[in-house]
Amino acid sequence: MDKRLFFLMNMAQKKLFRFMDQACEKELEASMTQMAALMVIASKHDCQQKDVAQTLELNKSAITGLVSRMEKNGLLARASSTEDARAVVLRVTPDGQDKLKRLQPMIATMNDIFSDEFSDEEMLTILRFLNFIMGRF
């Protein structure tokens, strides 16, 4: 068994992202990053580009391109904020909402794969480990 923890985490993240990205492209005709952005936008009233960038840890040029592609593909629309007329907010379109609904079973399947492989106690350790990383770094 390979015990190079940092290397394994890095490779596992890449493999999981590639797998889900391919599944999203095939099933939803959208990238995993676009779907993650839709989830952020759907969860936050008057979501701005900077909110998505911060949550997904994207720089200004990356978020600008991502939002432009998503708008072009009909996944989101820009609108004036109801709270600040100067601000532009992002809203999920009906097509984007449909794709989010279709994404949920895909996420559930991935979660089931993990929970079927590990005991409840092991899952708690894995979750504690991942939350430690998110909080520490």
N, CA and C atoms as an extended XYZ file, in Angstrom:
411
Properties=species:S:1:pos:R:3:atomname:S:1:resname:S:1:resid:I:1 pbc="F F F"
N         0.842       -1.187        0.000 N   MET     1
C         0.000        0.000        0.000 CA  MET     1
C         0.882        1.244        0.000 C   MET     1
N         0.599        2.144       -0.923 N   ASP     2
C         1.327        3.405       -1.024 CA  ASP     2
C         0.970        4.265        0.182 C   ASP     2
N         1.966        4.842        0.852 N   LYS     3
C         1.727        5.633        2.050 CA  LYS     3
C         2.119        7.102        1.879 C   LYS     3
N         2.319        7.526        0.636 N   ARG     4
C         2.676        8.923        0.380 CA  ARG     4
C         1.391        9.756        0.394 C   ARG     4
N         1.007       10.199        1.568 N   LEU     5
C        -0.288       10.825        1.802 CA  LEU     5
C        -0.549       12.027        0.887 C   LEU     5
N         0.362       12.973        0.857 N   PHE     6
C         0.135       14.176        0.056 CA  PHE     6
C         0.018       13.827       -1.426 C   PHE     6
N         0.885       12.962       -1.904 N   PHE     7
C         0.835       12.520       -3.303 CA  PHE     7
C        -0.499       11.835       -3.604 C   PHE     7
N        -0.930       10.948       -2.727 N   LEU     8
C        -2.187       10.225       -2.940 CA  LEU     8
C        -3.391       11.163       -2.927 C   LEU     8
N        -3.397       12.133       -2.015 N   MET     9
C        -4.504       13.091       -1.981 CA  MET     9
C        -4.560       13.883       -3.286 C   MET     9
N        -3.411       14.321       -3.757 N   ASN    10
C        -3.335       15.087       -4.992 CA  ASN    10
C        -3.838       14.262       -6.178 C   ASN    10
N        -3.371       13.039       -6.284 N   MET    11
C        -3.771       12.186       -7.401 CA  MET    11
C        -5.249       11.785       -7.293 C   MET    11
N        -5.722       11.537       -6.090 N   ALA    12
C        -7.128       11.174       -5.897 CA  ALA    12
C        -8.037       12.340       -6.292 C   ALA    12
N        -7.662       13.550       -5.906 N   GLN    13
C        -8.463       14.725       -6.259 CA  GLN    13
C        -8.526       14.865       -7.774 C   GLN    13
N        -7.394       14.716       -8.445 N   LYS    14
C        -7.372       14.847       -9.908 CA  LYS    14
C        -8.221       13.765      -10.572 C   LYS    14
N        -8.098       12.548      -10.090 N   LYS    15
C        -8.851       11.435      -10.678 CA  LYS    15
C       -10.349       11.617      -10.469 C   LYS    15
N       -10.755       12.005       -9.251 N   LEU    16
C       -12.172       12.240       -8.974 CA  LEU    16
C       -12.724       13.388       -9.807 C   LEU    16
N       -11.966       14.469       -9.898 N   PHE    17
C       -12.432       15.616      -10.675 CA  PHE    17
C       -12.563       15.234      -12.142 C   PHE    17
N       -11.585       14.538      -12.685 N   ARG    18
C       -11.628       14.126      -14.091 CA  ARG    18
C       -12.831       13.221      -14.342 C   ARG    18
N       -13.073       12.279      -13.438 N   PHE    19
C       -14.201       11.359      -13.574 CA  PHE    19
C       -15.523       12.124      -13.581 C   PHE    19
N       -15.711       13.021      -12.606 N   MET    20
C       -16.958       13.777      -12.510 CA  MET    20
C       -17.087       14.792      -13.637 C   MET    20
N       -15.979       15.363      -14.064 N   ASP    21
C       -16.023       16.315      -15.163 CA  ASP    21
C       -16.498       15.623      -16.442 C   ASP    21
N       -15.972       14.434      -16.700 N   GLN    22
C       -16.396       13.673      -17.879 CA  GLN    22
C       -17.870       13.276      -17.767 C   GLN    22
N       -18.304       12.867      -16.587 N   ALA    23
C       -19.701       12.489      -16.386 CA  ALA    23
C       -20.615       13.698      -16.582 C   ALA    23
N       -20.225       14.843      -16.059 N   CYS    24
C       -21.030       16.059      -16.220 CA  CYS    24
C       -21.102       16.480      -17.690 C   CYS    24
N       -19.988       16.419      -18.374 N   GLU    25
C       -19.987       16.769      -19.799 CA  GLU    25
C       -20.910       15.838      -20.580 C   GLU    25
N       -20.833       14.551      -20.271 N   LYS    26
C       -21.641       13.560      -20.989 CA  LYS    26
C       -23.127       13.692      -20.667 C   LYS    26
N       -23.463       13.774      -19.394 N   GLU    27
C       -24.859       13.761      -18.954 CA  GLU    27
C       -25.533       15.142      -18.973 C   GLU    27
N       -24.747       16.189      -18.720 N   LEU    28
C       -25.330       17.515      -18.531 CA  LEU    28
C       -24.861       18.548      -19.555 C   LEU    28
N       -23.869       18.173      -20.363 N   GLU    29
C       -23.279       19.099      -21.335 CA  GLU    29
C       -22.766       20.373      -20.662 C   GLU    29
N       -22.161       20.193      -19.494 N   ALA    30
C       -21.563       21.278      -18.731 CA  ALA    30
C       -20.390       20.694      -17.948 C   ALA    30
N       -19.409       21.529      -17.682 N   SER    31
C       -18.252       21.053      -16.926 CA  SER    31
C       -18.574       20.966      -15.437 C   SER    31
N       -17.751       20.229      -14.718 N   MET    32
C       -17.912       20.124      -13.267 CA  MET    32
C       -17.745       21.505      -12.623 C   MET    32
N       -16.844       22.310      -13.141 N   THR    33
C       -16.641       23.653      -12.603 CA  THR    33
C       -17.886       24.508      -12.816 C   THR    33
N       -18.515       24.387      -13.985 N   GLN    34
C       -19.751       25.118      -14.233 CA  GLN    34
C       -20.847       24.663      -13.275 C   GLN    34
N       -20.923       23.364      -13.031 N   MET    35
C       -21.941       22.853      -12.119 CA  MET    35
C       -21.667       23.318      -10.688 C   MET    35
N       -20.405       23.349      -10.291 N   ALA    36
C       -20.059       23.845       -8.954 CA  ALA    36
C       -20.448       25.321       -8.838 C   ALA    36
N       -20.194       26.102       -9.882 N   ALA    37
C       -20.568       27.514       -9.868 CA  ALA    37
C       -22.082       27.666       -9.775 C   ALA    37
N       -22.829       26.839      -10.505 N   LEU    38
C       -24.292       26.894      -10.423 CA  LEU    38
C       -24.774       26.603       -9.007 C   LEU    38
N       -24.134       25.634       -8.345 N   MET    39
C       -24.531       25.312       -6.971 CA  MET    39
C       -24.295       26.511       -6.052 C   MET    39
N       -23.184       27.202       -6.247 N   VAL    40
C       -22.892       28.388       -5.432 CA  VAL    40
C       -23.928       29.470       -5.705 C   VAL    40
N       -24.197       29.732       -6.971 N   ILE    41
C       -25.135       30.791       -7.349 CA  ILE    41
C       -26.539       30.482       -6.832 C   ILE    41
N       -26.954       29.236       -6.958 N   ALA    42
C       -28.296       28.836       -6.515 CA  ALA    42
C       -28.452       28.941       -5.001 C   ALA    42
N       -27.361       28.823       -4.272 N   SER    43
C       -27.446       28.810       -2.811 CA  SER    43
C       -27.368       30.195       -2.176 C   SER    43
N       -27.079       31.220       -2.977 N   LYS    44
C       -26.856       32.560       -2.406 CA  LYS    44
C       -27.699       33.593       -3.140 C   LYS    44
N       -28.584       34.261       -2.411 N   HIS    45
C       -29.396       35.346       -2.985 CA  HIS    45
C       -28.478       36.486       -3.413 C   HIS    45
N       -28.731       37.039       -4.564 N   ASP    46
C       -27.923       38.131       -5.120 CA  ASP    46
C       -26.434       37.774       -5.153 C   ASP    46
N       -26.156       36.623       -5.682 N   CYS    47
C       -24.778       36.145       -5.781 CA  CYS    47
C       -24.022       36.946       -6.837 C   CYS    47
N       -22.869       37.430       -6.462 N   GLN    48
C       -22.031       38.176       -7.401 CA  GLN    48
C       -20.876       37.301       -7.866 C   GLN    48
N       -20.269       37.740       -8.952 N   GLN    49
C       -19.143       37.005       -9.520 CA  GLN    49
C       -18.051       36.776       -8.479 C   GLN    49
N       -17.793       37.797       -7.674 N   LYS    50
C       -16.729       37.687       -6.671 CA  LYS    50
C       -17.048       36.604       -5.637 C   LYS    50
N       -18.339       36.383       -5.340 N   ASP    51
C       -18.734       35.333       -4.396 CA  ASP    51
C       -18.384       33.953       -4.957 C   ASP    51
N       -18.670       33.759       -6.232 N   VAL    52
C       -18.366       32.478       -6.886 CA  VAL    52
C       -16.851       32.281       -6.937 C   VAL    52
N       -16.137       33.343       -7.314 N   ALA    53
C       -14.673       33.270       -7.401 CA  ALA    53
C       -14.064       32.890       -6.054 C   ALA    53
N       -14.543       33.518       -4.994 N   GLN    54
C       -14.011       33.238       -3.658 CA  GLN    54
C       -14.306       31.798       -3.246 C   GLN    54
N       -15.549       31.344       -3.445 N   THR    55
C       -15.926       30.001       -3.027 CA  THR    55
C       -15.161       28.928       -3.794 C   THR    55
N       -15.009       29.126       -5.104 N   LEU    56
C       -14.327       28.132       -5.942 CA  LEU    56
C       -12.825       28.377       -6.055 C   LEU    56
N       -12.360       29.445       -5.389 N   GLU    57
C       -10.943       29.820       -5.400 CA  GLU    57
C       -10.424       30.014       -6.825 C   GLU    57
N       -11.127       30.875       -7.562 N   LEU    58
C       -10.749       31.210       -8.936 CA  LEU    58
C       -10.287       32.658       -8.996 C   LEU    58
N        -9.325       32.940       -9.884 N   ASN    59
C        -8.875       34.319      -10.047 CA  ASN    59
C        -9.834       35.083      -10.964 C   ASN    59
N        -9.605       36.396      -11.103 N   LYS    60
C       -10.541       37.247      -11.842 CA  LYS    60
C       -10.710       36.812      -13.292 C   LYS    60
N        -9.632       36.489      -13.968 N   SER    61
C        -9.758       36.115      -15.381 CA  SER    61
C       -10.480       34.780      -15.538 C   SER    61
N       -10.233       33.856      -14.628 N   ALA    62
C       -10.895       32.551      -14.705 CA  ALA    62
C       -12.397       32.681      -14.461 C   ALA    62
N       -12.802       33.479      -13.472 N   ILE    63
C       -14.229       33.610      -13.173 CA  ILE    63
C       -14.936       34.396      -14.276 C   ILE    63
N       -14.264       35.377      -14.848 N   THR    64
C       -14.867       36.135      -15.945 CA  THR    64
C       -15.154       35.222      -17.127 C   THR    64
N       -14.190       34.397      -17.495 N   GLY    65
C       -14.384       33.460      -18.600 CA  GLY    65
C       -15.445       32.421      -18.287 C   GLY    65
N       -15.435       31.910      -17.063 N   LEU    66
C       -16.406       30.901      -16.656 CA  LEU    66
C       -17.835       31.457      -16.732 C   LEU    66
N       -18.042       32.631      -16.166 N   VAL    67
C       -19.376       33.239      -16.168 CA  VAL    67
C       -19.818       33.545      -17.602 C   VAL    67
N       -18.925       34.025      -18.421 N   SER    68
C       -19.268       34.314      -19.822 CA  SER    68
C       -19.697       33.054      -20.557 C   SER    68
N       -18.962       31.958      -20.372 N   ARG    69
C       -19.323       30.685      -21.024 CA  ARG    69
C       -20.660       30.175      -20.512 C   ARG    69
N       -20.885       30.292      -19.210 N   MET    70
C       -22.136       29.811      -18.628 CA  MET    70
C       -23.325       30.644      -19.120 C   MET    70
N       -23.123       31.953      -19.259 N   GLU    71
C       -24.189       32.813      -19.776 CA  GLU    71
C       -24.463       32.466      -21.241 C   GLU    71
N       -23.413       32.278      -22.011 N   LYS    72
C       -23.542       31.919      -23.434 CA  LYS    72
C       -24.276       30.582      -23.592 C   LYS    72
N       -24.029       29.647      -22.675 N   ASN    73
C       -24.656       28.318      -22.725 CA  ASN    73
C       -26.039       28.294      -22.081 C   ASN    73
N       -26.513       29.428      -21.602 N   GLY    74
C       -27.859       29.521      -21.059 CA  GLY    74
C       -28.028       28.970      -19.656 C   GLY    74
N       -26.938       28.848      -18.908 N   LEU    75
C       -27.009       28.306      -17.554 CA  LEU    75
C       -27.290       29.370      -16.511 C   LEU    75
N       -26.894       30.598      -16.800 N   LEU    76
C       -27.121       31.689      -15.870 CA  LEU    76
C       -27.390       32.968      -16.632 C   LEU    76
N       -27.926       33.941      -15.918 N   ALA    77
C       -28.185       35.267      -16.476 CA  ALA    77
C       -27.697       36.301      -15.473 C   ALA    77
N       -27.296       37.409      -16.003 N   ARG    78
C       -26.913       38.536      -15.147 CA  ARG    78
C       -28.144       39.420      -14.953 C   ARG    78
N       -28.261       39.994      -13.760 N   ALA    79
C       -29.396       40.868      -13.444 CA  ALA    79
C       -28.940       41.955      -12.483 C   ALA    79
N       -29.724       42.990      -12.370 N   SER    80
C       -29.448       44.045      -11.389 CA  SER    80
C       -29.843       43.538      -10.013 C   SER    80
N       -29.057       43.892       -9.045 N   SER    81
C       -29.339       43.499       -7.668 CA  SER    81
C       -30.588       44.210       -7.166 C   SER    81
N       -31.383       43.500       -6.397 N   THR    82
C       -32.571       44.112       -5.784 CA  THR    82
C       -32.173       44.989       -4.599 C   THR    82
N       -30.968       44.786       -4.090 N   GLU    83
C       -30.513       45.531       -2.910 CA  GLU    83
C       -29.582       46.686       -3.252 C   GLU    83
N       -28.897       46.597       -4.397 N   ASP    84
C       -27.944       47.622       -4.805 CA  ASP    84
C       -28.027       47.744       -6.325 C   ASP    84
N       -28.628       48.809       -6.799 N   ALA    85
C       -28.867       48.985       -8.239 CA  ALA    85
C       -27.564       49.008       -9.043 C   ALA    85
N       -26.458       49.318       -8.400 N   ARG    86
C       -25.174       49.352       -9.107 CA  ARG    86
C       -24.579       47.968       -9.303 C   ARG    86
N       -25.006       47.025       -8.500 N   ALA    87
C       -24.411       45.682       -8.521 CA  ALA    87
C       -25.093       44.781       -9.555 C   ALA    87
N       -24.276       43.937      -10.165 N   VAL    88
C       -24.779       42.918      -11.083 CA  VAL    88
C       -24.701       41.582      -10.351 C   VAL    88
N       -25.808       40.857      -10.390 N   VAL    89
C       -25.856       39.561       -9.714 CA  VAL    89
C       -26.091       38.462      -10.746 C   VAL    89
N       -25.811       37.255      -10.330 N   LEU    90
C       -25.963       36.092      -11.200 CA  LEU    90
C       -27.179       35.298      -10.754 C   LEU    90
N       -27.953       34.854      -11.702 N   ARG    91
C       -29.147       34.065      -11.418 CA  ARG    91
C       -29.121       32.808      -12.274 C   ARG    91
N       -29.501       31.703      -11.697 N   VAL    92
C       -29.566       30.432      -12.421 CA  VAL    92
C       -30.802       30.458      -13.313 C   VAL    92
N       -30.629       30.106      -14.576 N   THR    93
C       -31.745       30.051      -15.522 CA  THR    93
C       -32.530       28.751      -15.331 C   THR    93
N       -33.700       28.646      -15.943 N   PRO    94
C       -34.436       27.374      -15.879 CA  PRO    94
C       -33.608       26.186      -16.399 C   PRO    94
N       -32.829       26.394      -17.456 N   ASP    95
C       -31.970       25.315      -17.953 CA  ASP    95
C       -30.909       24.956      -16.910 C   ASP    95
N       -30.365       25.967      -16.255 N   GLY    96
C       -29.396       25.715      -15.190 CA  GLY    96
C       -30.025       24.969      -14.031 C   GLY    96
N       -31.248       25.339      -13.662 N   GLN    97
C       -31.969       24.645      -12.587 CA  GLN    97
C       -32.183       23.174      -12.951 C   GLN    97
N       -32.541       22.928      -14.200 N   ASP    98
C       -32.740       21.553      -14.663 CA  ASP    98
C       -31.457       20.745      -14.530 C   ASP    98
N       -30.350       21.342      -14.925 N   LYS    99
C       -29.066       20.634      -14.823 CA  LYS    99
C       -28.685       20.378      -13.361 C   LYS    99
N       -28.995       21.326      -12.475 N   LEU   100
C       -28.730       21.119      -11.053 CA  LEU   100
C       -29.549       19.953      -10.503 C   LEU   100
N       -30.800       19.854      -10.917 N   LYS   101
C       -31.643       18.729      -10.481 CA  LYS   101
C       -31.084       17.408      -10.983 C   LYS   101
N       -30.587       17.411      -12.201 N   ARG   102
C       -30.023       16.181      -12.780 CA  ARG   102
C       -28.664       15.846      -12.181 C   ARG   102
N       -27.986       16.839      -11.608 N   LEU   103
C       -26.695       16.614      -10.956 CA  LEU   103
C       -26.853       15.906       -9.612 C   LEU   103
N       -27.939       16.178       -8.899 N   GLN   104
C       -28.122       15.646       -7.542 CA  GLN   104
C       -27.980       14.127       -7.463 C   GLN   104
N       -28.613       13.349       -8.361 N   PRO   105
C       -28.421       11.895       -8.273 CA  PRO   105
C       -26.978       11.459       -8.558 C   PRO   105
N       -26.281       12.228       -9.380 N   MET   106
C       -24.882       11.909       -9.661 CA  MET   106
C       -24.040       12.078       -8.401 C   MET   106
N       -24.286       13.146       -7.663 N   ILE   107
C       -23.571       13.389       -6.407 CA  ILE   107
C       -23.939       12.318       -5.385 C   ILE   107
N       -25.220       11.993       -5.308 N   ALA   108
C       -25.676       10.959       -4.366 CA  ALA   108
C       -25.006        9.622       -4.663 C   ALA   108
N       -24.875        9.294       -5.938 N   THR   109
C       -24.210        8.043       -6.320 CA  THR   109
C       -22.759        8.038       -5.865 C   THR   109
N       -22.062        9.151       -6.062 N   MET   110
C       -20.669        9.226       -5.612 CA  MET   110
C       -20.588        9.084       -4.092 C   MET   110
N       -21.469        9.761       -3.365 N   ASN   111
C       -21.469        9.639       -1.909 CA  ASN   111
C       -21.767        8.206       -1.477 C   ASN   111
N       -22.671        7.533       -2.188 N   ASP   112
C       -22.998        6.133       -1.883 CA  ASP   112
C       -21.793        5.221       -2.116 C   ASP   112
N       -21.045        5.486       -3.174 N   ILE   113
C       -19.846        4.678       -3.455 CA  ILE   113
C       -18.889        4.746       -2.276 C   ILE   113
N       -18.685        5.953       -1.751 N   PHE   114
C       -17.771        6.107       -0.609 CA  PHE   114
C       -18.342        5.462        0.646 C   PHE   114
N       -19.606        5.737        0.927 N   SER   115
C       -20.178        5.220        2.175 CA  SER   115
C       -20.359        3.699        2.140 C   SER   115
N       -20.506        3.122        0.952 N   ASP   116
C       -20.589        1.661        0.843 CA  ASP   116
C       -19.239        0.997        1.084 C   ASP   116
N       -18.177        1.722        0.807 N   GLU   117
C       -16.827        1.161        0.918 CA  GLU   117
C       -16.275        1.246        2.339 C   GLU   117
N       -16.750        2.228        3.109 N   PHE   118
C       -16.190        2.471        4.432 CA  PHE   118
C       -17.275        2.395        5.503 C   PHE   118
N       -16.873        1.979        6.692 N   SER   119
C       -17.809        1.904        7.820 CA  SER   119
C       -18.175        3.322        8.266 C   SER   119
N       -19.203        3.428        9.089 N   ASP   120
C       -19.614        4.728        9.617 CA  ASP   120
C       -18.478        5.383       10.394 C   ASP   120
N       -17.772        4.590       11.167 N   GLU   121
C       -16.642        5.119       11.937 CA  GLU   121
C       -15.536        5.620       11.012 C   GLU   121
N       -15.229        4.851        9.977 N   GLU   122
C       -14.204        5.284        9.011 CA  GLU   122
C       -14.643        6.563        8.296 C   GLU   122
N       -15.927        6.649        7.949 N   MET   123
C       -16.434        7.848        7.280 CA  MET   123
C       -16.276        9.075        8.177 C   MET   123
N       -16.526        8.916        9.466 N   LEU   124
C       -16.343       10.035       10.385 CA  LEU   124
C       -14.887       10.488       10.413 C   LEU   124
N       -13.961        9.536       10.359 N   THR   125
C       -12.537        9.877       10.334 CA  THR   125
C       -12.184       10.582        9.033 C   THR   125
N       -12.685       10.088        7.921 N   ILE   126
C       -12.431       10.713        6.619 CA  ILE   126
C       -12.984       12.137        6.612 C   ILE   126
N       -14.202       12.303        7.091 N   LEU   127
C       -14.815       13.626        7.129 CA  LEU   127
C       -14.038       14.567        8.049 C   LEU   127
N       -13.616       14.051        9.176 N   ARG   128
C       -12.816       14.877       10.093 CA  ARG   128
C       -11.507       15.288        9.429 C   ARG   128
N       -10.868       14.355        8.728 N   PHE   129
C        -9.614       14.616        8.014 CA  PHE   129
C        -9.816       15.692        6.942 C   PHE   129
N       -10.839       15.548        6.117 N   LEU   130
C       -11.083       16.521        5.042 CA  LEU   130
C       -11.451       17.887        5.608 C   LEU   130
N       -12.247       17.930        6.663 N   ASN   131
C       -12.596       19.201        7.282 CA  ASN   131
C       -11.371       19.843        7.951 C   ASN   131
N       -10.475       19.019        8.488 N   PHE   132
C        -9.222       19.526        9.043 CA  PHE   132
C        -8.433       20.242        7.946 C   PHE   132
N        -8.313       19.624        6.791 N   ILE   133
C        -7.570       20.240        5.674 CA  ILE   133
C        -8.228       21.559        5.268 C   ILE   133
N        -9.547       21.536        5.115 N   MET   134
C       -10.256       22.748        4.693 CA  MET   134
C       -10.085       23.873        5.714 C   MET   134
N       -10.091       23.547        6.974 N   GLY   135
C        -9.959       24.558        8.011 CA  GLY   135
C        -8.526       25.037        8.229 C   GLY   135
N        -7.590       24.145        8.027 N   ARG   136
C        -6.182       24.455        8.324 CA  ARG   136
C        -5.498       25.224        7.207 C   ARG   136
N        -5.841       24.899        5.973 N   PHE   137
C        -5.129       25.485        4.847 CA  PHE   137
C        -6.054       26.335        4.029 C   PHE   137
